[in-house]
Amino acid sequence: MDPQIIGISGSPIKNSNTDRLIQAVLDSSGLNTEFVKLSKINVRPCIACLGCRSTKT
């Protein structure tokens, strides 16, 4: 099932206070959740490789 709540942390520190606070809120909600750590995601601009054309994303 898809998450009903998504917690997003922008802190670059592993297991930071922000991470723990977000996790505590998600855990106490009792709903389906997902935790996203922005420092773990590689975001970059489109390089026009046309890879999305085959996957339709």
CHARMM-style PDB file with segment names, atoms N, HN, CA, C and O in Angstrom:
ATOM      1  N   MET     1       0.843  -1.180   0.000  1.00  0.00      PROA
ATOM      2  CA  MET     1       0.000   0.000   0.000  1.00  0.00      PROA
ATOM      3  C   MET     1       0.893   1.250   0.000  1.00  0.00      PROA
ATOM      4  O   MET     1       1.945   1.258   0.639  1.00  0.00      PROA
ATOM      5  N   ASP     2       0.488   2.276  -0.696  1.00  0.00      PROA
ATOM      6  HN  ASP     2      -0.367   2.269  -1.215  1.00  0.00      PROA
ATOM      7  CA  ASP     2       1.246   3.518  -0.744  1.00  0.00      PROA
ATOM      8  C   ASP     2       1.218   4.220   0.614  1.00  0.00      PROA
ATOM      9  O   ASP     2       0.243   4.105   1.357  1.00  0.00      PROA
ATOM     10  N   PRO     3       2.302   4.953   0.937  1.00  0.00      PROA
ATOM     11  CA  PRO     3       2.313   5.656   2.221  1.00  0.00      PROA
ATOM     12  C   PRO     3       1.268   6.760   2.268  1.00  0.00      PROA
ATOM     13  O   PRO     3       0.989   7.422   1.268  1.00  0.00      PROA
ATOM     14  N   GLN     4       0.702   6.939   3.446  1.00  0.00      PROA
ATOM     15  HN  GLN     4       0.929   6.401   4.258  1.00  0.00      PROA
ATOM     16  CA  GLN     4      -0.265   8.013   3.653  1.00  0.00      PROA
ATOM     17  C   GLN     4       0.428   9.273   4.146  1.00  0.00      PROA
ATOM     18  O   GLN     4      -0.069  10.383   3.954  1.00  0.00      PROA
ATOM     19  N   ILE     5       1.594   9.088   4.791  1.00  0.00      PROA
ATOM     20  HN  ILE     5       1.997   8.186   4.946  1.00  0.00      PROA
ATOM     21  CA  ILE     5       2.374  10.215   5.276  1.00  0.00      PROA
ATOM     22  C   ILE     5       3.819  10.016   4.817  1.00  0.00      PROA
ATOM     23  O   ILE     5       4.372   8.923   4.939  1.00  0.00      PROA
ATOM     24  N   ILE     6       4.420  11.077   4.291  1.00  0.00      PROA
ATOM     25  HN  ILE     6       3.971  11.965   4.192  1.00  0.00      PROA
ATOM     26  CA  ILE     6       5.823  11.037   3.902  1.00  0.00      PROA
ATOM     27  C   ILE     6       6.559  12.056   4.766  1.00  0.00      PROA
ATOM     28  O   ILE     6       6.225  13.241   4.768  1.00  0.00      PROA
ATOM     29  N   GLY     7       7.575  11.577   5.506  1.00  0.00      PROA
ATOM     30  HN  GLY     7       7.847  10.614   5.503  1.00  0.00      PROA
ATOM     31  CA  GLY     7       8.417  12.450   6.314  1.00  0.00      PROA
ATOM     32  C   GLY     7       9.692  12.738   5.547  1.00  0.00      PROA
ATOM     33  O   GLY     7      10.364  11.810   5.097  1.00  0.00      PROA
ATOM     34  N   ILE     8      10.039  14.009   5.390  1.00  0.00      PROA
ATOM     35  HN  ILE     8       9.493  14.763   5.756  1.00  0.00      PROA
ATOM     36  CA  ILE     8      11.207  14.397   4.600  1.00  0.00      PROA
ATOM     37  C   ILE     8      12.198  15.132   5.494  1.00  0.00      PROA
ATOM     38  O   ILE     8      11.853  16.116   6.148  1.00  0.00      PROA
ATOM     39  N   SER     9      13.441  14.637   5.512  1.00  0.00      PROA
ATOM     40  HN  SER     9      13.722  13.838   4.981  1.00  0.00      PROA
ATOM     41  CA  SER     9      14.498  15.273   6.289  1.00  0.00      PROA
ATOM     42  C   SER     9      15.534  15.872   5.353  1.00  0.00      PROA
ATOM     43  O   SER     9      16.003  15.207   4.429  1.00  0.00      PROA
ATOM     44  N   GLY    10      15.888  17.122   5.592  1.00  0.00      PROA
ATOM     45  HN  GLY    10      15.506  17.662   6.342  1.00  0.00      PROA
ATOM     46  CA  GLY    10      16.915  17.789   4.804  1.00  0.00      PROA
ATOM     47  C   GLY    10      18.255  17.827   5.511  1.00  0.00      PROA
ATOM     48  O   GLY    10      19.205  18.414   4.994  1.00  0.00      PROA
ATOM     49  N   SER    11      18.353  17.220   6.675  1.00  0.00      PROA
ATOM     50  HN  SER    11      17.581  16.743   7.095  1.00  0.00      PROA
ATOM     51  CA  SER    11      19.600  17.242   7.439  1.00  0.00      PROA
ATOM     52  C   SER    11      20.640  16.317   6.818  1.00  0.00      PROA
ATOM     53  O   SER    11      20.325  15.175   6.483  1.00  0.00      PROA
ATOM     54  N   PRO    12      21.887  16.794   6.657  1.00  0.00      PROA
ATOM     55  CA  PRO    12      22.936  15.941   6.097  1.00  0.00      PROA
ATOM     56  C   PRO    12      23.568  15.010   7.133  1.00  0.00      PROA
ATOM     57  O   PRO    12      24.363  14.141   6.777  1.00  0.00      PROA
ATOM     58  N   ILE    13      23.224  15.183   8.406  1.00  0.00      PROA
ATOM     59  HN  ILE    13      22.578  15.890   8.695  1.00  0.00      PROA
ATOM     60  CA  ILE    13      23.828  14.400   9.481  1.00  0.00      PROA
ATOM     61  C   ILE    13      23.074  13.091   9.666  1.00  0.00      PROA
ATOM     62  O   ILE    13      21.847  13.077   9.764  1.00  0.00      PROA
ATOM     63  N   LYS    14      23.824  11.986   9.712  1.00  0.00      PROA
ATOM     64  HN  LYS    14      24.821  11.997   9.632  1.00  0.00      PROA
ATOM     65  CA  LYS    14      23.223  10.664   9.902  1.00  0.00      PROA
ATOM     66  C   LYS    14      22.585  10.591  11.289  1.00  0.00      PROA
ATOM     67  O   LYS    14      23.212  10.968  12.279  1.00  0.00      PROA
ATOM     68  N   ASN    15      21.353  10.114  11.367  1.00  0.00      PROA
ATOM     69  HN  ASN    15      20.843   9.808  10.563  1.00  0.00      PROA
ATOM     70  CA  ASN    15      20.598   9.960  12.606  1.00  0.00      PROA
ATOM     71  C   ASN    15      20.534  11.272  13.402  1.00  0.00      PROA
ATOM     72  O   ASN    15      20.709  11.276  14.621  1.00  0.00      PROA
ATOM     73  N   SER    16      20.285  12.363  12.710  1.00  0.00      PROA
ATOM     74  HN  SER    16      20.143  12.360  11.720  1.00  0.00      PROA
ATOM     75  CA  SER    16      20.236  13.685  13.342  1.00  0.00      PROA
ATOM     76  C   SER    16      18.995  13.831  14.211  1.00  0.00      PROA
ATOM     77  O   SER    16      18.094  12.993  14.180  1.00  0.00      PROA
ATOM     78  N   ASN    17      18.966  14.905  14.984  1.00  0.00      PROA
ATOM     79  HN  ASN    17      19.698  15.586  15.009  1.00  0.00      PROA
ATOM     80  CA  ASN    17      17.781  15.196  15.793  1.00  0.00      PROA
ATOM     81  C   ASN    17      16.556  15.345  14.904  1.00  0.00      PROA
ATOM     82  O   ASN    17      15.466  14.900  15.262  1.00  0.00      PROA
ATOM     83  N   THR    18      16.732  15.967  13.751  1.00  0.00      PROA
ATOM     84  HN  THR    18      17.618  16.328  13.459  1.00  0.00      PROA
ATOM     85  CA  THR    18      15.630  16.139  12.805  1.00  0.00      PROA
ATOM     86  C   THR    18      15.114  14.780  12.335  1.00  0.00      PROA
ATOM     87  O   THR    18      13.905  14.551  12.299  1.00  0.00      PROA
ATOM     88  N   ASP    19      16.032  13.880  11.976  1.00  0.00      PROA
ATOM     89  HN  ASP    19      17.014  14.066  12.006  1.00  0.00      PROA
ATOM     90  CA  ASP    19      15.650  12.538  11.544  1.00  0.00      PROA
ATOM     91  C   ASP    19      14.855  11.815  12.628  1.00  0.00      PROA
ATOM     92  O   ASP    19      13.816  11.215  12.358  1.00  0.00      PROA
ATOM     93  N   ARG    20      15.356  11.883  13.847  1.00  0.00      PROA
ATOM     94  HN  ARG    20      16.201  12.371  14.067  1.00  0.00      PROA
ATOM     95  CA  ARG    20      14.690  11.185  14.957  1.00  0.00      PROA
ATOM     96  C   ARG    20      13.320  11.780  15.257  1.00  0.00      PROA
ATOM     97  O   ARG    20      12.382  11.051  15.579  1.00  0.00      PROA
ATOM     98  N   LEU    21      13.201  13.103  15.153  1.00  0.00      PROA
ATOM     99  HN  LEU    21      13.963  13.695  14.892  1.00  0.00      PROA
ATOM    100  CA  LEU    21      11.906  13.745  15.377  1.00  0.00      PROA
ATOM    101  C   LEU    21      10.902  13.321  14.316  1.00  0.00      PROA
ATOM    102  O   LEU    21       9.765  12.975  14.636  1.00  0.00      PROA
ATOM    103  N   ILE    22      11.316  13.347  13.059  1.00  0.00      PROA
ATOM    104  HN  ILE    22      12.239  13.628  12.799  1.00  0.00      PROA
ATOM    105  CA  ILE    22      10.425  12.939  11.973  1.00  0.00      PROA
ATOM    106  C   ILE    22      10.015  11.486  12.132  1.00  0.00      PROA
ATOM    107  O   ILE    22       8.844  11.144  11.964  1.00  0.00      PROA
ATOM    108  N   GLN    23      10.986  10.621  12.460  1.00  0.00      PROA
ATOM    109  HN  GLN    23      11.937  10.899  12.597  1.00  0.00      PROA
ATOM    110  CA  GLN    23      10.681   9.195  12.665  1.00  0.00      PROA
ATOM    111  C   GLN    23       9.689   9.005  13.810  1.00  0.00      PROA
ATOM    112  O   GLN    23       8.781   8.181  13.706  1.00  0.00      PROA
ATOM    113  N   ALA    24       9.850   9.755  14.899  1.00  0.00      PROA
ATOM    114  HN  ALA    24      10.589  10.424  14.984  1.00  0.00      PROA
ATOM    115  CA  ALA    24       8.939   9.646  16.039  1.00  0.00      PROA
ATOM    116  C   ALA    24       7.519  10.035  15.647  1.00  0.00      PROA
ATOM    117  O   ALA    24       6.559   9.368  16.036  1.00  0.00      PROA
ATOM    118  N   VAL    25       7.387  11.100  14.887  1.00  0.00      PROA
ATOM    119  HN  VAL    25       8.167  11.641  14.572  1.00  0.00      PROA
ATOM    120  CA  VAL    25       6.060  11.533  14.431  1.00  0.00      PROA
ATOM    121  C   VAL    25       5.444  10.484  13.511  1.00  0.00      PROA
ATOM    122  O   VAL    25       4.267  10.150  13.640  1.00  0.00      PROA
ATOM    123  N   LEU    26       6.252   9.963  12.577  1.00  0.00      PROA
ATOM    124  HN  LEU    26       7.208  10.234  12.472  1.00  0.00      PROA
ATOM    125  CA  LEU    26       5.739   8.942  11.665  1.00  0.00      PROA
ATOM    126  C   LEU    26       5.320   7.689  12.422  1.00  0.00      PROA
ATOM    127  O   LEU    26       4.263   7.121  12.147  1.00  0.00      PROA
ATOM    128  N   ASP    27       6.143   7.254  13.375  1.00  0.00      PROA
ATOM    129  HN  ASP    27       7.001   7.716  13.599  1.00  0.00      PROA
ATOM    130  CA  ASP    27       5.837   6.045  14.145  1.00  0.00      PROA
ATOM    131  C   ASP    27       4.584   6.207  14.989  1.00  0.00      PROA
ATOM    132  O   ASP    27       3.809   5.262  15.144  1.00  0.00      PROA
ATOM    133  N   SER    28       4.384   7.394  15.533  1.00  0.00      PROA
ATOM    134  HN  SER    28       5.013   8.161  15.408  1.00  0.00      PROA
ATOM    135  CA  SER    28       3.224   7.603  16.406  1.00  0.00      PROA
ATOM    136  C   SER    28       1.923   7.816  15.629  1.00  0.00      PROA
ATOM    137  O   SER    28       0.842   7.797  16.219  1.00  0.00      PROA
ATOM    138  N   SER    29       2.017   8.017  14.327  1.00  0.00      PROA
ATOM    139  HN  SER    29       2.895   8.032  13.848  1.00  0.00      PROA
ATOM    140  CA  SER    29       0.803   8.285  13.545  1.00  0.00      PROA
ATOM    141  C   SER    29      -0.083   7.058  13.389  1.00  0.00      PROA
ATOM    142  O   SER    29      -1.303   7.179  13.287  1.00  0.00      PROA
ATOM    143  N   GLY    30       0.529   5.871  13.370  1.00  0.00      PROA
ATOM    144  HN  GLY    30       1.521   5.772  13.452  1.00  0.00      PROA
ATOM    145  CA  GLY    30      -0.251   4.657  13.180  1.00  0.00      PROA
ATOM    146  C   GLY    30      -0.688   4.435  11.740  1.00  0.00      PROA
ATOM    147  O   GLY    30      -1.465   3.522  11.464  1.00  0.00      PROA
ATOM    148  N   LEU    31      -0.199   5.261  10.820  1.00  0.00      PROA
ATOM    149  HN  LEU    31       0.432   6.004  11.044  1.00  0.00      PROA
ATOM    150  CA  LEU    31      -0.548   5.146   9.405  1.00  0.00      PROA
ATOM    151  C   LEU    31       0.627   4.579   8.616  1.00  0.00      PROA
ATOM    152  O   LEU    31       1.725   4.419   9.149  1.00  0.00      PROA
ATOM    153  N   ASN    32       0.386   4.278   7.341  1.00  0.00      PROA
ATOM    154  HN  ASN    32      -0.507   4.408   6.908  1.00  0.00      PROA
ATOM    155  CA  ASN    32       1.473   3.856   6.462  1.00  0.00      PROA
ATOM    156  C   ASN    32       2.352   5.061   6.178  1.00  0.00      PROA
ATOM    157  O   ASN    32       1.864   6.102   5.739  1.00  0.00      PROA
ATOM    158  N   THR    33       3.654   4.920   6.430  1.00  0.00      PROA
ATOM    159  HN  THR    33       4.050   4.073   6.787  1.00  0.00      PROA
ATOM    160  CA  THR    33       4.554   6.055   6.299  1.00  0.00      PROA
ATOM    161  C   THR    33       5.778   5.700   5.467  1.00  0.00      PROA
ATOM    162  O   THR    33       6.086   4.531   5.234  1.00  0.00      PROA
ATOM    163  N   GLU    34       6.459   6.742   5.030  1.00  0.00      PROA
ATOM    164  HN  GLU    34       6.209   7.691   5.219  1.00  0.00      PROA
ATOM    165  CA  GLU    34       7.735   6.593   4.338  1.00  0.00      PROA
ATOM    166  C   GLU    34       8.640   7.732   4.787  1.00  0.00      PROA
ATOM    167  O   GLU    34       8.210   8.884   4.845  1.00  0.00      PROA
ATOM    168  N   PHE    35       9.898   7.411   5.105  1.00  0.00      PROA
ATOM    169  HN  PHE    35      10.247   6.475   5.058  1.00  0.00      PROA
ATOM    170  CA  PHE    35      10.879   8.406   5.513  1.00  0.00      PROA
ATOM    171  C   PHE    35      11.840   8.640   4.360  1.00  0.00      PROA
ATOM    172  O   PHE    35      12.402   7.691   3.814  1.00  0.00      PROA
ATOM    173  N   VAL    36      12.031   9.905   3.987  1.00  0.00      PROA
ATOM    174  HN  VAL    36      11.575  10.676   4.431  1.00  0.00      PROA
ATOM    175  CA  VAL    36      12.916  10.258   2.879  1.00  0.00      PROA
ATOM    176  C   VAL    36      14.016  11.165   3.409  1.00  0.00      PROA
ATOM    177  O   VAL    36      13.736  12.186   4.037  1.00  0.00      PROA
ATOM    178  N   LYS    37      15.265  10.793   3.156  1.00  0.00      PROA
ATOM    179  HN  LYS    37      15.493   9.964   2.646  1.00  0.00      PROA
ATOM    180  CA  LYS    37      16.423  11.604   3.557  1.00  0.00      PROA
ATOM    181  C   LYS    37      16.999  12.231   2.293  1.00  0.00      PROA
ATOM    182  O   LYS    37      17.574  11.537   1.453  1.00  0.00      PROA
ATOM    183  N   LEU    38      16.843  13.541   2.162  1.00  0.00      PROA
ATOM    184  HN  LEU    38      16.376  14.104   2.844  1.00  0.00      PROA
ATOM    185  CA  LEU    38      17.244  14.225   0.936  1.00  0.00      PROA
ATOM    186  C   LEU    38      18.736  14.102   0.644  1.00  0.00      PROA
ATOM    187  O   LEU    38      19.135  14.101  -0.521  1.00  0.00      PROA
ATOM    188  N   SER    39      19.567  14.000   1.677  1.00  0.00      PROA
ATOM    189  HN  SER    39      19.244  14.001   2.624  1.00  0.00      PROA
ATOM    190  CA  SER    39      21.010  13.906   1.450  1.00  0.00      PROA
ATOM    191  C   SER    39      21.411  12.577   0.815  1.00  0.00      PROA
ATOM    192  O   SER    39      22.539  12.437   0.342  1.00  0.00      PROA
ATOM    193  N   LYS    40      20.516  11.616   0.797  1.00  0.00      PROA
ATOM    194  HN  LYS    40      19.600  11.729   1.181  1.00  0.00      PROA
ATOM    195  CA  LYS    40      20.790  10.310   0.183  1.00  0.00      PROA
ATOM    196  C   LYS    40      20.330  10.236  -1.268  1.00  0.00      PROA
ATOM    197  O   LYS    40      20.580   9.242  -1.950  1.00  0.00      PROA
ATOM    198  N   ILE    41      19.657  11.287  -1.745  1.00  0.00      PROA
ATOM    199  HN  ILE    41      19.454  12.095  -1.192  1.00  0.00      PROA
ATOM    200  CA  ILE    41      19.106  11.290  -3.095  1.00  0.00      PROA
ATOM    201  C   ILE    41      19.973  12.160  -3.998  1.00  0.00      PROA
ATOM    202  O   ILE    41      20.300  13.297  -3.656  1.00  0.00      PROA
ATOM    203  N   ASN    42      20.337  11.618  -5.142  1.00  0.00      PROA
ATOM    204  HN  ASN    42      20.072  10.695  -5.420  1.00  0.00      PROA
ATOM    205  CA  ASN    42      21.133  12.354  -6.118  1.00  0.00      PROA
ATOM    206  C   ASN    42      20.178  13.018  -7.107  1.00  0.00      PROA
ATOM    207  O   ASN    42      19.590  12.351  -7.958  1.00  0.00      PROA
ATOM    208  N   VAL    43      20.029  14.329  -6.986  1.00  0.00      PROA
ATOM    209  HN  VAL    43      20.507  14.871  -6.294  1.00  0.00      PROA
ATOM    210  CA  VAL    43      19.134  15.081  -7.855  1.00  0.00      PROA
ATOM    211  C   VAL    43      19.989  15.868  -8.835  1.00  0.00      PROA
ATOM    212  O   VAL    43      20.901  16.593  -8.437  1.00  0.00      PROA
ATOM    213  N   ARG    44      19.690  15.722 -10.108  1.00  0.00      PROA
ATOM    214  HN  ARG    44      18.949  15.133 -10.432  1.00  0.00      PROA
ATOM    215  CA  ARG    44      20.449  16.443 -11.130  1.00  0.00      PROA
ATOM    216  C   ARG    44      19.542  16.764 -12.300  1.00  0.00      PROA
ATOM    217  O   ARG    44      18.470  16.175 -12.438  1.00  0.00      PROA
ATOM    218  N   PRO    45      19.962  17.692 -13.142  1.00  0.00      PROA
ATOM    219  CA  PRO    45      19.107  18.088 -14.257  1.00  0.00      PROA
ATOM    220  C   PRO    45      19.044  17.023 -15.351  1.00  0.00      PROA
ATOM    221  O   PRO    45      19.869  16.110 -15.400  1.00  0.00      PROA
ATOM    222  N   CYS    46      18.073  17.157 -16.200  1.00  0.00      PROA
ATOM    223  HN  CYS    46      17.403  17.898 -16.160  1.00  0.00      PROA
ATOM    224  CA  CYS    46      17.911  16.274 -17.348  1.00  0.00      PROA
ATOM    225  C   CYS    46      19.117  16.418 -18.276  1.00  0.00      PROA
ATOM    226  O   CYS    46      19.583  17.528 -18.535  1.00  0.00      PROA
ATOM    227  N   ILE    47      19.624  15.271 -18.779  1.00  0.00      PROA
ATOM    228  HN  ILE    47      19.246  14.369 -18.568  1.00  0.00      PROA
ATOM    229  CA  ILE    47      20.749  15.305 -19.715  1.00  0.00      PROA
ATOM    230  C   ILE    47      20.321  14.882 -21.119  1.00  0.00      PROA
ATOM    231  O   ILE    47      21.158  14.597 -21.975  1.00  0.00      PROA
ATOM    232  N   ALA    48      19.020  14.844 -21.340  1.00  0.00      PROA
ATOM    233  HN  ALA    48      18.340  15.074 -20.645  1.00  0.00      PROA
ATOM    234  CA  ALA    48      18.441  14.517 -22.645  1.00  0.00      PROA
ATOM    235  C   ALA    48      18.927  13.173 -23.205  1.00  0.00      PROA
ATOM    236  O   ALA    48      19.240  13.052 -24.390  1.00  0.00      PROA
ATOM    237  N   CYS    49      18.982  12.169 -22.322  1.00  0.00      PROA
ATOM    238  HN  CYS    49      18.728  12.267 -21.360  1.00  0.00      PROA
ATOM    239  CA  CYS    49      19.425  10.835 -22.751  1.00  0.00      PROA
ATOM    240  C   CYS    49      18.303  10.012 -23.386  1.00  0.00      PROA
ATOM    241  O   CYS    49      18.555   8.953 -23.961  1.00  0.00      PROA
ATOM    242  N   LEU    50      17.074  10.497 -23.280  1.00  0.00      PROA
ATOM    243  HN  LEU    50      16.870  11.357 -22.813  1.00  0.00      PROA
ATOM    244  CA  LEU    50      15.870   9.836 -23.791  1.00  0.00      PROA
ATOM    245  C   LEU    50      15.548   8.513 -23.069  1.00  0.00      PROA
ATOM    246  O   LEU    50      14.745   7.716 -23.555  1.00  0.00      PROA
ATOM    247  N   GLY    51      16.172   8.293 -21.925  1.00  0.00      PROA
ATOM    248  HN  GLY    51      16.824   8.941 -21.530  1.00  0.00      PROA
ATOM    249  CA  GLY    51      15.886   7.100 -21.114  1.00  0.00      PROA
ATOM    250  C   GLY    51      14.444   7.050 -20.644  1.00  0.00      PROA
ATOM    251  O   GLY    51      13.881   5.967 -20.483  1.00  0.00      PROA
ATOM    252  N   CYS    52      13.853   8.184 -20.428  1.00  0.00      PROA
ATOM    253  HN  CYS    52      14.310   9.064 -20.559  1.00  0.00      PROA
ATOM    254  CA  CYS    52      12.458   8.242 -19.975  1.00  0.00      PROA
ATOM    255  C   CYS    52      11.502   7.844 -21.096  1.00  0.00      PROA
ATOM    256  O   CYS    52      10.372   7.431 -20.835  1.00  0.00      PROA
ATOM    257  N   ARG    53      11.939   7.964 -22.300  1.00  0.00      PROA
ATOM    258  HN  ARG    53      12.857   8.300 -22.512  1.00  0.00      PROA
ATOM    259  CA  ARG    53      11.079   7.626 -23.427  1.00  0.00      PROA
ATOM    260  C   ARG    53      10.729   6.126 -23.430  1.00  0.00      PROA
ATOM    261  O   ARG    53       9.609   5.746 -23.770  1.00  0.00      PROA
ATOM    262  N   SER    54      11.698   5.283 -23.049  1.00  0.00      PROA
ATOM    263  HN  SER    54      12.608   5.592 -22.773  1.00  0.00      PROA
ATOM    264  CA  SER    54      11.443   3.839 -23.032  1.00  0.00      PROA
ATOM    265  C   SER    54      10.673   3.415 -21.782  1.00  0.00      PROA
ATOM    266  O   SER    54       9.921   2.441 -21.823  1.00  0.00      PROA
ATOM    267  N   THR    55      10.853   4.140 -20.664  1.00  0.00      PROA
ATOM    268  HN  THR    55      11.464   4.931 -20.631  1.00  0.00      PROA
ATOM    269  CA  THR    55      10.144   3.785 -19.441  1.00  0.00      PROA
ATOM    270  C   THR    55       8.880   4.597 -19.227  1.00  0.00      PROA
ATOM    271  O   THR    55       8.099   4.311 -18.319  1.00  0.00      PROA
ATOM    272  N   LYS    56       8.676   5.614 -20.064  1.00  0.00      PROA
ATOM    273  HN  LYS    56       9.311   5.846 -20.801  1.00  0.00      PROA
ATOM    274  CA  LYS    56       7.495   6.476 -19.993  1.00  0.00      PROA
ATOM    275  C   LYS    56       7.326   7.140 -18.633  1.00  0.00      PROA
ATOM    276  O   LYS    56       6.211   7.230 -18.120  1.00  0.00      PROA
ATOM    277  N   THR    57       8.448   7.613 -18.037  1.00  0.00      PROA
ATOM    278  HN  THR    57       9.354   7.539 -18.455  1.00  0.00      PROA
ATOM    279  CA  THR    57       8.371   8.332 -16.750  1.00  0.00      PROA
ATOM    280  C   THR    57       8.703   9.779 -16.928  1.00  0.00      PROA
ATOM    281  OT1 THR    57       8.690  10.539 -15.960  1.00  0.00      PROA
TER     282      THR     57
END
